Amino acid sequence: MNDTWQSIETAPKDSTSILVYEPYKSSLEHIYIVQWRSWRHNYPGAKLMQSWCVICSNQDGQDDYETVDPTHWMPLPRFPN
C-alpha cells in the first residue's frame, strides 16, 4: 500500500473510500474521507453530476453528500488488529 500523498488525478473513481487533502478553503486546510460519486438532481433535464463527496447519513437514514475539491489523496490506513 502506498502511504504517501498522490495527485488527485490518480485517485480511484470506483466508489472506494479514500483520504483526501483540500488546501485552504475558508482559510483552513481539510482532510476528509471521500468517495467519487455520480448523481442527478431530481428535476426534468437534470445533468449527470460527478464529484468527490464526503458521505454522511442524515436523520432519515438517507445519504447526504458534501462535495469537496481535493488536490491530493492516499489510501485509508488499515484497521487496527
PASEBA-1860 file (N, C-alpha, C; in nm, 3 decimals):
! residues 81
1> MNDTWQSI> 0.084/-0.118/0.000/0.000/0.000/0.000/0.089/0.124/0.000 ~ 0.059/0.216/-0.090/0.133/0.342/-0.097/0.079/0.435/0.009 ~ 0.161/0.477/0.105/0.114/0.562/0.214/0.166/0.704/0.203 ~ 0.188/0.749/0.078/0.228/0.888/0.055/0.117/0.960/-0.021 ~ 0.112/1.091/-0.006/0.013/1.170/-0.078/0.042/1.165/-0.227 ~ -0.064/1.145/-0.305/-0.054/1.137/-0.450/-0.148/1.242/-0.512 ~ -0.120/1.281/-0.635/-0.205/1.375/-0.706/-0.347/1.318/-0.718 ~ -0.448/1.402/-0.701/-0.587/1.357/-0.706/-0.622/1.296/-0.841
9> ETAPKDST> -0.552/1.333/-0.946/-0.579/1.277/-1.079/-0.557/1.126/-1.084 ~ -0.478/1.073/-0.990/-0.450/0.929/-0.989/-0.543/0.851/-0.896 ~ -0.637/0.918/-0.832/-0.724/0.853/-0.734/-0.827/0.761/-0.802 ~ -0.865/0.653/-0.735/-0.966/0.562/-0.792/-1.104/0.629/-0.794 ~ -1.176/0.607/-0.903/-1.312/0.662/-0.916/-1.413/0.549/-0.925 ~ -1.399/0.454/-0.834/-1.485/0.334/-0.834/-1.563/0.319/-0.703 ~ -1.589/0.428/-0.635/-1.660/0.431/-0.505/-1.576/0.380/-0.389 ~ -1.445/0.364/-0.409/-1.355/0.330/-0.299/-1.342/0.451/-0.207
17> SILVYEPY> -1.351/0.429/-0.078/-1.329/0.538/0.018/-1.180/0.565/0.029 ~ -1.143/0.694/0.021/-1.003/0.734/0.029/-0.989/0.857/0.119 ~ -0.868/0.884/0.161/-0.836/1.003/0.239/-0.790/1.111/0.142 ~ -0.845/1.234/0.153/-0.806/1.341/0.062/-0.767/1.467/0.140 ~ -0.689/1.549/0.073/-0.642/1.677/0.127/-0.698/1.789/0.042 ~ -0.763/1.886/0.107/-0.816/2.004/0.039/-0.753/2.127/0.102 ~ -0.671/2.201/0.027/-0.599/2.315/0.086/-0.685/2.440/0.101 ~ -0.664/2.508/0.208/-0.711/2.645/0.233/-0.848/2.680/0.180
25> KSSLEHIY> -0.949/2.615/0.229/-1.086/2.654/0.199/-1.135/2.729/0.323 ~ -1.172/2.852/0.307/-1.211/2.938/0.421/-1.096/2.952/0.519 ~ -0.976/2.963/0.469/-0.851/2.983/0.545/-0.810/2.862/0.628 ~ -0.873/2.747/0.608/-0.834/2.625/0.680/-0.807/2.512/0.581 ~ -0.710/2.429/0.614/-0.685/2.309/0.535/-0.774/2.198/0.590 ~ -0.813/2.106/0.504/-0.901/1.998/0.547/-0.851/1.863/0.497 ~ -0.877/1.761/0.576/-0.859/1.622/0.536/-0.993/1.554/0.553 ~ -1.038/1.482/0.450/-1.167/1.416/0.451/-1.153/1.271/0.406
33> IVQWRSWR> -1.251/1.190/0.443/-1.270/1.059/0.382/-1.382/1.076/0.281 ~ -1.354/1.042/0.156/-1.449/1.068/0.047/-1.462/0.946/-0.044 ~ -1.561/0.955/-0.132/-1.579/0.863/-0.244/-1.613/0.946/-0.368 ~ -1.578/0.894/-0.488/-1.620/0.956/-0.613/-1.764/0.914/-0.637 ~ -1.852/1.009/-0.660/-1.993/0.979/-0.677/-2.050/1.046/-0.800 ~ -2.150/0.982/-0.858/-2.228/1.037/-0.970/-2.373/1.044/-0.926 ~ -2.442/1.151/-0.964/-2.583/1.165/-0.929/-2.651/1.264/-1.022 ~ -2.783/1.263/-1.019/-2.865/1.362/-1.090/-2.960/1.424/-0.988
41> HNYPGAKL> -2.980/1.554/-1.000/-3.082/1.619/-0.918/-3.218/1.571/-0.965 ~ -3.316/1.582/-0.879/-3.449/1.528/-0.907/-3.539/1.631/-0.975 ~ -3.505/1.670/-1.099/-3.591/1.756/-1.178/-3.567/1.725/-1.326 ~ -3.666/1.749/-1.409/-3.654/1.716/-1.552/-3.533/1.786/-1.616 ~ -3.459/1.711/-1.695/-3.345/1.767/-1.767/-3.218/1.782/-1.684 ~ -3.219/1.732/-1.561/-3.100/1.744/-1.474/-2.982/1.670/-1.536 ~ -2.867/1.733/-1.534/-2.746/1.673/-1.589/-2.679/1.583/-1.487 ~ -2.603/1.488/-1.537/-2.526/1.400/-1.450/-2.416/1.480/-1.383
49> MQSWCVIC> -2.407/1.471/-1.252/-2.304/1.540/-1.175/-2.206/1.434/-1.124 ~ -2.078/1.470/-1.116/-1.976/1.381/-1.062/-1.881/1.464/-0.978 ~ -1.845/1.412/-0.860/-1.757/1.487/-0.772/-1.706/1.397/-0.660 ~ -1.600/1.446/-0.593/-1.554/1.384/-0.468/-1.652/1.426/-0.360 ~ -1.703/1.331/-0.285/-1.808/1.358/-0.187/-1.775/1.300/-0.050 ~ -1.795/1.383/0.052/-1.796/1.336/0.190/-1.937/1.282/0.211 ~ -1.949/1.160/0.256/-2.080/1.098/0.266/-2.119/1.084/0.413 ~ -2.236/1.134/0.446/-2.290/1.127/0.582/-2.434/1.080/0.572
57> SNQDGQDD> -2.481/1.010/0.672/-2.622/0.972/0.676/-2.699/1.079/0.753 ~ -2.813/1.121/0.697/-2.894/1.220/0.766/-2.988/1.152/0.864 ~ -3.072/1.229/0.930/-3.159/1.174/1.034/-3.263/1.077/0.978 ~ -3.290/1.080/0.848/-3.384/0.988/0.786/-3.316/0.861/0.736 ~ -3.185/0.849/0.759/-3.111/0.733/0.713/-3.069/0.741/0.568 ~ -3.092/0.854/0.503/-3.053/0.875/0.365/-2.911/0.933/0.361 ~ -2.840/0.906/0.252/-2.706/0.962/0.237/-2.714/1.109/0.200 ~ -2.637/1.191/0.268/-2.616/1.331/0.232/-2.475/1.343/0.180
65> YETVDPTH> -2.454/1.432/0.083/-2.323/1.450/0.024/-2.276/1.593/0.040 ~ -2.151/1.609/0.075/-2.086/1.740/0.070/-1.974/1.725/-0.030 ~ -1.976/1.802/-0.137/-1.870/1.791/-0.237/-1.748/1.870/-0.192 ~ -1.631/1.819/-0.227/-1.505/1.884/-0.193/-1.417/1.888/-0.317 ~ -1.314/1.970/-0.313/-1.224/1.989/-0.427/-1.081/1.960/-0.383 ~ -1.047/1.833/-0.361/-0.914/1.799/-0.310/-0.806/1.808/-0.418 ~ -0.683/1.820/-0.371/-0.568/1.821/-0.461/-0.484/1.694/-0.450 ~ -0.495/1.622/-0.337/-0.415/1.503/-0.313/-0.497/1.396/-0.242
73> WMPLPRFP> -0.452/1.273/-0.253/-0.521/1.161/-0.189/-0.420/1.057/-0.143 ~ -0.468/0.967/-0.058/-0.394/0.846/-0.019/-0.495/0.741/0.027 ~ -0.456/0.613/0.021/-0.547/0.508/0.069/-0.571/0.525/0.219 ~ -0.686/0.475/0.262/-0.713/0.474/0.406/-0.620/0.375/0.474 ~ -0.580/0.402/0.598/-0.496/0.306/0.669/-0.578/0.180/0.703 ~ -0.509/0.074/0.729/-0.575/-0.050/0.771/-0.633/-0.033/0.910 ~ -0.740/-0.108/0.936/-0.796/-0.108/1.071/-0.699/-0.174/1.168 ~ -0.700/-0.133/1.294/-0.613/-0.199/1.392/-0.655/-0.344/1.416
81> N> -0.561/-0.422/1.459/-0.591/-0.565/1.489/-0.666/-0.577/1.619
END
